Amino acid sequence: MPRRINALATWLHQLEPDEVTAILVHRRDVADRFIRTLKDLATQLTDADSVRAAEDTLDQGALDVLGAIVAQGGSGTVDTVCAELRCTTAGFERAFAELGRRALAWPEGPRLVAVNSVRASGAATGRLTPRPQAPAKRTAPEISPVVPAMSTVDGVARLLAYCDQDNFDARYTGGVATVEIRRVARALRVADGVLRLWLELAAEAQLVGVDRSRLLPTRQGDDWLAARPGARLAALVNAWPRMDWRPEPDQARAALRDYTGSAGLVLRRSALESFSAHEAFLDMGELVAQLVWERPAVHDERATAAVIGEMESLGLMAGGALTPLGVAVRENGDVEAAAALLMPPATERALFQTDMTAVVTGLPSPELSATLDLVADLEDNDTARVWRLSAGSVRRALDTGLSAQDVLARLAAVAEAPLPQVVEHQVRDVARRHGQLTVTDVASCLRATDSALLQEIARSKRLAPLELRFLAPTVLASGKPMAETLAALRRAGYAPTGLDAGDQSIVESVERRRAPARGERRPESWWRTELDDLELTQLAVRLVEQERPTVGRGAPRAGAARMLRDQNVVLCDEEVLVLASALVDGQRVAIEYASGPRELESHVIIPTKHLEGVLSADCADGTSREFDIGHVRKVALPE
C-alpha cells in the first residue's frame, strides 16, 4: 500500500491545479478531511471506503477498463488493455479519462496503474461494454396519475384495516416472513410485490408497527385514516424516498427489515432524477438499459424496473414523464400542495342497496367512514368499499344512546338516494327490541318489564352457565359479571343493554391495540460541512503550489523549509534551512539517517527530488536512494 500511495502521489505531483480540482470534485469525501500535502491526499484517495464510493459512480465501460488494468497487475499498457477488451483507442481513452478524474487509475510511463480496486479487483470482462442506444423521447403527454395514486392510498388503508382486524404476524426480529406476505397478499387479492410496497410505505410513514410479534396500526395510522386523500398521499410520497430496502423481485426476502447501507435510497433518487416533466420516455426498457450501463453499482434491470413501477403507483410519473407531484419530490418542493391538487375530494355519499349493503366508490371522507363504521361492518375493501348493516351493527349504534330516528337521519345524510325500506325496517325492528332487557352489574341482575321473557330466559339450557335465579317476577340474578352475561345473552339471540348503578346506558367500547412507530429514519449527515467548488479549487492550488519549490515560484527555500519542518520535528531550524537549500540548489549535504532502532547511518548526498515526505538523492558512492524525511537526525554541510 505505501508503494501504491507513493506512486499515486508522484502522479498527482505532475498535475496542474485544475486537474487536481477535478479529482476533488469527483471525490468530495476525501476533500472533506484535513489535507496538508499531496501525499495526504493520495493516502485518502486509496482508502477502501472512498475507493468503493468512487467506483459506484463509474459507468460500465469505465469498470471494464479498470478491471482489465487490475487484471494485468499494473504491467499493462494502452495497447494490451485495448487488445484484451477488443475496443478502439477512442473508447479506451473515454473510459480511462473517467478513471483519471477519480484518481482510480493513472499512467506511470507507458504502464497503467490502478488503485486496489474494491469492485473490479481481478475482473477480466473480455470486452468493452458499449453504451446502449439513447432512449427515444417525445413531448410529455397530459396523463393524470390519479387512478394509480388512489389505488395505492386505498391499498394502504386496506392493509391497516387488515392489521386491525386480523393477525398479520411478524418475526421476533421485527421482519415479516415471505410466507406471511404471500398469505396476506392472497387475502387482500393483490400481488406479493404490491403488498410488499404497501408494507414498506406504511412502516416508513409510521402507520404500522410491531407489537408482540404482530403488525398493528399506530396512532399515526389512525390520524392518517382520518385525513383527507391529498394528505394521505403526501404522507406516503414523503416516505418513499426514505425507504432503504432495495426491491429485488427475483429474490424472496423478509419485509420491514432495517437493511444496512443506502442502496434503496440511492436507487430511488437516481431513477427519479432520470425523468423530466417536459419529455417522456417511449420505452421504459430502453431507459432501464441506459441506467444499468451508467450506474451498474446502483442499478440492475429488475430492481430499477420495480422502482419505476413504484413511481407510477404513487403518481410521481405517468406516461413516461414526471408529474407535478414527481417534480415536487425531486426538487424538494411542496409535496403536500401537489398531492392535494392531484387527489380528488373524498367521497361524501354512499349507495345503500336492498341487500343491506352500502357501497362507496373512491376514497370515503372521514365523516362518511365514521358514520358507516358506527352502523355497519366493513365487508369488502377492494376497488369499491362495501359496508353491511346487520342487527348487531345497528344495536352497536343504538348502544351509544342514539334512537332509531337518529340512526336513520345519519344514514340519510350520507345516502346518494332515499334509504331502501329494508334498511329502515331493520333499524326500527332492532330499536323496538333494543332495551327490552337490561343487565345490572350486581354480579349481575337481569330486569325486564315482560315477565314471560324472563321465564323464557331462565328455562334456556344455553344460558345455564349464568346460574340464573329469580329475585322478583321481573328480576333475574346472574352468577356471572355483567360483561359475560351480556355476551351470553347476545349469543343466544337476545338484544340486552347494560346499565350502570344510576340506570344509565353503558356505551361499550373495546380499546384497540396499537403498536408503537419505529421512528423516522433520516439520512446520515457528516459532522463537517462539505467543501464547495471554490474551496475545492483553493485547496487544489495550495497543494500543488506548495509541492513545487522551484525557481520562479516565489521563495523556494522558504517553501521547501516549511514542508520539511512539517515532516521532521527533530531537526533544528538551521538544519532544516541547510537541507532546503541543498534541495533547491542541488548541492551536496551530509546527513545522519536512522535506519533502525539505535542505528544511525552517515551519508553525503545530492538531493534530486522531494515528494510527500520522501527525499530521493544521489549518494557519494554512486548509488541512488530514498530517505524518509522523518528519519533524518542531523544535517550539516560536508567537510
N, C-alpha and C positions, 0 to 999 in steps of 0.2 A: 504493500500500500504506500509506504513513503516514497518508493521509486516512482510510482504512478502519480503521486501528488507532485513530486518534483518535475516530472515530465509535463504535467498539465500547467504548472506554474511557469515553466520555460516557454510554453506556447502562449500563455497569457501575456508574458513579458514582451512578446513580439507584436501584440495587437495595439491598435490605436484606441483612444478613449471611446470613440463612437462604437467600436466593436465590443469593447468591454461593457458599455452601456446596454447594448443589445442582449448580451448574456444575462445581465442583471434584470432586465425587463422580463425575460423568459424564465428566470429563476429567482423570483422575488422572495421566496422563502429564505434563501441564503443572504439576500441583501438586508433582511430584517435583523441580522445579527451584527455584533460588533466586529468589524473587519478593519485591520490596520495595514495589512500588506497583501500583495497578490498571492503569497503562499497561504495566508489565512483564507483568502477566497478559494484557492484551489482545494484546501482541506475541506471547506464546507461544500464545495461542488461535488466532491467524491463521497459525501455522506450517503449511506444506503437509502435512508428515507427520502432525502432530497432527490437522489437519482430516480427512485421509483416514481415520485411525483412528476418529475420531468418526463420520464418515459411514458407516463399516462397521457401526456399531451401530444405524443407523436402520431402521425398517420401510419398506415400500414406499410407504405413504401419506405419511409424512414426506418421503421422497425426491421424491415427486411435487410436494409443496408447495415444497420447496427448489428444484426445477428450475424451477417457474413463477416464483418470486421472482427467480431469477437471470436467467431469460429476459426478464423485464420490466425488467432493468437498474437495479434499485433505485428505480424510479419507480412501482412497483405499490402497490396498496392491498389491503385485505381484499376489497373488492368486485370488483376486477379479477382477483385471483387466483381467487376463488370462481367468477367467470364463466368464466375460462379452463379451470378444472378441472371445471366443471359439478357443483359439490358444495355442500352446505349449510354454513352458518356453523359449526355444531357440528362437522362433520367437519374443517373447516379448523382450528378452534381446537385440536382434539385434536392434529393433526399439528404445528401451529405451536408448541404447548407443548413438544413433543419437541425441536424445533429450539432453542427458547429455553433449555431445560435443558442444552443442549450448546453454547450460545453460537454457533450456526451461523447464526442469523437473529434479528433483533430489530426492534422498531418505532422509527422516528425521526419522531415526529409521526404524521401519517397514512400516511407511506410505510413500506414494508417493505424492510429492508436485509439482505443476506446476506454471508457471508464469500466469499472467492474459492474457490468450490466445486471440488473435485477430480473428483468423480463425476457431479454433476448440472449442471456448467457448461454453459450454453446449451441445456439439455434442456427440451423442451416436451412433456409427456406427453399433453395434451389431455383428460385425465380423472383423477379421483382414484381410484386402485385401491382397491376396497372390501376390507375384511378378510374372508377366507374363513370359511365356517361352521366352528365349532369341531368338531374330530374327535370322533366318537362313541367312548365308552369303556364298559368293563364291568369287573367284578371279574376280576383276573388269574387265568387258569386254571393248573392244575398240569400243565405240559407240560415234559417233560425235553428238554434240548437236546443229549443225549449223542450222538445219531446224527450231526448235522452237525459237532459238535466232533471226534468221532472221524474223520470223513471228512477234515476239514482237517488234523489231525495226521498221518494216514496219507498224505494227498496231499503234504505237505511231505517226508515220508520217501521217497515215491516220487520226488520231484524230486531229493533228494540222491542217491538210488541212480542216477538217470539221469545226473546230472552226473558221478558217479564212473565210470560205465561207458561213456558215450557223449559225443560232443562237443556241448557247448552253447556256441556261440560268442558272444563279447562284442565290442563295438567297442573300438578302441584308447582311446576316451574313457571306457570303463567301462560304458556303457549296453548294452542288448540291443535289437537292431533288431526292429521289428514282425514282419517276415517270419520271423525266427528264433523269436519267440514262437509264431507260428502253426504252424511246423513241429514244434516240440516239443509243443505242445498236441495236435496230431494224433497224435503218437507216444504220448502219455500218455492219449489219448482223453478229453480234458476241453475245456471251452470256453476261448477265449483269455483272457477276463476272470478265470476261476478260476485259470489258470496265472499270470497277472499278479499276483494276490493272493498266491499261494504264493511267488512270487519275491520280492516286496517284504517279506513277513513273514520269509522266510529270510534275506534280506540285513540287515534291521533287527535280527534276533536273532543276527547274527554267525554264521549257519550256513553261508553260502556266500560266496565271494569270487571275484575275478577274478585269474587268474594267466596271463600271456602270452596275453591275448585269449581265455581260456576260463574258463567258470564251473566252479568246483570246490568240493567241501565243504571246510570249515575244520576245524581241530582241535576247535573248539567244536561243530561239526556232528557229529563222531564221538561226543563226550560226550553230545550231545543224543539221538542214536540209541540210546545205551546206557542212557538214563534211563527212569524209569517214565512211564506215559502221563500222569499228572497233572502231572509236572514238565515234560514236553514241551509240553503245552497251556499251562501257565503261562508258559513262555518266549515262546510266540507271542502270547499275550494281552498280556503286558507290552510286547512290541514294537509292537503295533497302534497305541496312541495316539501313538507317536513317529514314525510314518510321515508324511513331509512331502509325499508325492505326492497329487495330487487326482485321484480316479478320474473319467475322462471317457469313458464307453463309446462316445460318438459320434465320438471322435477317436482316430486311431492315433498313439500316442506311444511312444517308446522307454522301456524299463523301467530301473530301477536308476540313474536319474539324480538327482543332488543338485539338486533344484529350489530356487530362492531363495524366501524368504518362508516363511510358516507356514500357507498356505491349507488344506493337508490336515489339519494338527493342529487348527486351529480348527473345521473342518467336522466332524471326528470327535468332538471334545469337545462341540460344540453338539448333534449328533444324539444322543449318549449321554445328555446331560442332559435331553433332552426326554422320556425314558421314565421310568416308575415301576415299582416292584416290586409295587405294590398294585392298580394299574389298568392295563388292557390296551387298546390301540387296536384298534378293529374293522376299520378300513380304513387301510392304510398310505398310500394315495393322498391321503386327507384330511390325514394328518399331514404328508406332504411338501409339500402346498399351503400349509399353515399356516407351516411353517418357511421356505419360499421367500418368503412375504409378510413374515414377521417379520424375517428377516435376508437380504435379497436379495444383499447383498455377499458372503455366505458360502455360501448355498445356491442350488442350481438343481435342477430336477427329476431329471435323470439322475444327477448326482453324489450327491445326497442319497439317492436310492433305492439306488444302488450301495453306499453306506456302511452303510445299514440291512441290506443283504444280507450285508456283511462281518460285522456284529454277529451275525446269525443263524448264519453259518458257524462262528464262533468260540465259540458258546454263550453270548454275552452277553445275548441276547434270544431269547425263544421265545413264540409265541402273542400277540405284541403287547406284552409286558411284560418288564421286566428279570429276569434270573435272579440267583440269589445270586452267581454269578461276575461278572455285569454290575454288580451293586451294589458289589462289592469294587473293581472298576476305577474306577467313578465316584467312590467315596468314599475312594480310596487305601487300601483295606483289605488284608487278607491274601489276595492273589490265589492264592498257592501252595496254601493250605489249601482255598480254594473250588474250585480246579481238581482237587485230589486227591479231594475229595468227589464231584465230578461224574463223573470218568472211572472206568470200571470197571477192575478189576485186569487186568493184561496176561494174554493167553492163554499158558498153560503147556504146552499139548498140541497136537500136530499129527495130522492124519488121513493115514496112509500108505495109498496105493492100489496096485492091481495094475499100473497103468501107470507105476510107478516115480516117482510124484509124492507130495509131502507138502503138504497143504492146511491153511492156518491161517486161521481166521475171527477177526476182531477184530485188536487190536494185539498182536503177539507179544512176549513178555518178552525181555529182553536175553539170558538164558540159552538160550531156545529159538532165537532168531535165530543165536546163536553156534554152536550145535550143527548147525543146518541149513546155515549158511554153510560149515561145515567139511566136510560130507559131500555137499552137493548145491549146485546152482546155482539162484539165484533166476530164475524163468522168467516169472512174472506177478505184478504188484504192483498189481492193481486192487482191486475190492471185497473179494476174498479173496487172500491171498498164496499163491503156488504155487512150491514148490521141486522140482526134478527131479534124481533121482540118476542118475549115469552112471558108466561105467568111469573116466573121467577125474576126476570129482569124488571117487569112492571112493579112487582112487590118491592124490589130494591128501591125504586124511585119513590114509592109511597112511604117506605120506611123513613125517608128523610123528612117527612112531615108534609109532603105535597098531597093535595087532594086529586081526585080523578080529573076534575076540571082543570087544575093547574098542569097536570101532565099532558092532557090533550092540547092545552093552549101552547105549551112549549113545543110540542111536536108540530102543531100547525104553523108556528112561527118559522120553522126551518124546512117546511114542506114545499115542493115545487107546485103541487096541486092539492086540492082538498083531500083530507085523510080518507082512506078506504074505510067502509063501515066495519070491516072485520077488525081493524085496529081499534076503533072506538069501542066496539063491543068487548074486545079483550081487556082494555083498560078499565072499563066500567064494571065488568064482571069480577076482575081481581079486586077492584076497590070495594065492591059490595061485600065480598068475603073478608076483606082485609080488616083486621082489628076485632073481628068477632071473638077471637080467642086471644087472651093476653096472658103473659107469663110474668110473675113477680119473683124477684130473687130473694126468697126466704131461705130456701135451699133446693127447691123453689116451689111456687104455687101457680096453679092454672086457674083462671077465672073466666067465666062466660055467663052471659045472660040466658043462654039456651042450655037448660039442664040436661036435655036429651043428648046434646052434643057431647057434654062431659061424660054421660053414661056410655056413649059410643067409644070415647077415647079410653075410658077406664077398662072396657072389655077387650080392647085391641091387644092381641098377642104380640104384635110388632113393637108395642110400647111397654111391654112387661119389664124390660130393664130399667125403666124410670121409677119402678116401685110406687106407682100412683095410688093414692087413697083419698077419699072424700073428707074434706073438712067442713063442707056445707054443700047444699044441693048445687050451688053454682061455683064451688071452690074445690080444686083438687091439689093435693100436696105431692110434690115430686121429690124423690130421693137424690136427684142429680142437680148440679148447678144450672143456672138459667141458660147458659150458652149450650150445654149438652142437651137440655130439654128442648130448646128451640130447634136445634139441629135434628133431633129425633122426630119431632112433630112434622117438620118440613119434609123429611124423608118419607114419612107416612102419608104425605099428600095434603096436610093441613097448611094454613097460612097464618100462623100466630105472629103477634108482635110482642116486643119486650117493653116493659115499663119499669121505671126506677121507683124508688120509695115514695116519690111525690106523684106517682101516676102519670109521669111524663114519658113520652115515647123515647126509646133509646135508639139513636142512629148508629147502626152497626157499620164499622169501617175496619177493614183489615189493612194494617200498615204494610206497605210493600217493601220488600228488601231492596236495598240499593247498595251498589258496590262503590268503593272509592275510586276516583280517577287516578291514573298513574302519574299524572303531571305532564306538562308540555315539555317536549324535548326541543332544545334550541341549538343551532349550530355553535360549535365551539369557537371562541374568539381568542385571538392571540393577546398576550399580555402587553404587547407593544404594537403601536400603530405601524402599518406597512408604509414603506417609503414611497413617495410619489415619483413621477418621472423626472422632475427637476432634481430631486435629491439623489436619485439613481445616477443621473448624469454627473452631478458633482462628486459623488463617491468614485465613479469610474475615472474621472480626470485626476482626482487626488491619488488614487492607487497607481495609475500609470506614470504620472509625473514624478512621484517620489521614488519610483523604482528605476529611474533613468538619470543617475548622477553624472552626466556627460557635459563636456564643454558646450556652452551656448544655451544651457538651461538654468540660468541664474547662478547661484553659488554652489558649484558641485561638491566642494569639500564639506560645506556645511550640511548639504542634503545627505551625503554619504555618512557623515558623522552622526546625524540624527538617527539614521537607520541602524547603524552599528551600535549606538547606545541602547536602542530598543532591544537589540538582540543579544547584548552582553552587558551584564551588570557588574562584572568583576573588574574590568579594566578601568583605569583612571582616565580622566578627560584627555590628558596629554597623549596617552597611548592610543585612545580612540582616534584622535586627530592624526597621529602618525600613520595609522592603518588606513584612514580615509584618504590621506594624501597619496599614499602608495597605490591605492586602488584607482584613484582618478588619474595619476600621472604615469602609472605603470612602472614604478621604481621598486628596487629591492627593499625588503624589510625582514627583520629577524623576529620570529615568534616562538613561544613555548606553548605546546599544544597538549592538552590532557587526552591521552589515547586510552586510558583505562583508570581504574582505581589506584591512586597514588603513583601513576605512571605519567611522566612528562617527556615529550619529545621536542628537540630543538630543530628548527628548520629556517633556512633562508629562502625566501620565496619572492616571486614576482606575481602579484595578483592579476588575474586576467578577466575574471567575471565574478560578480556578486549577485546571487539570486536567492531570495527567500531564505536568508539565514545560512546559506552555503557559499563558501568562498572557493572558487576554482583558481588554482595557481600553478605556475611552473616552478619546480624546486631546483635548487642548486645542483643536484645530482642528475639533472636531465629528465626527471620524471614529472608527470602532471598528477596532481592530487586535488581532492576536495576536502575542505576543512569546515567543520561546523563552527560558526562564529561563537556560539555559546560556550565552546570548549577551549577557546583561546585564553591563556592565563597571563601572557606577558607579550608586549610589543616594544621593539626598540629598533633604532637604525643600526644596520650591520657595521661591525668594526672595519 
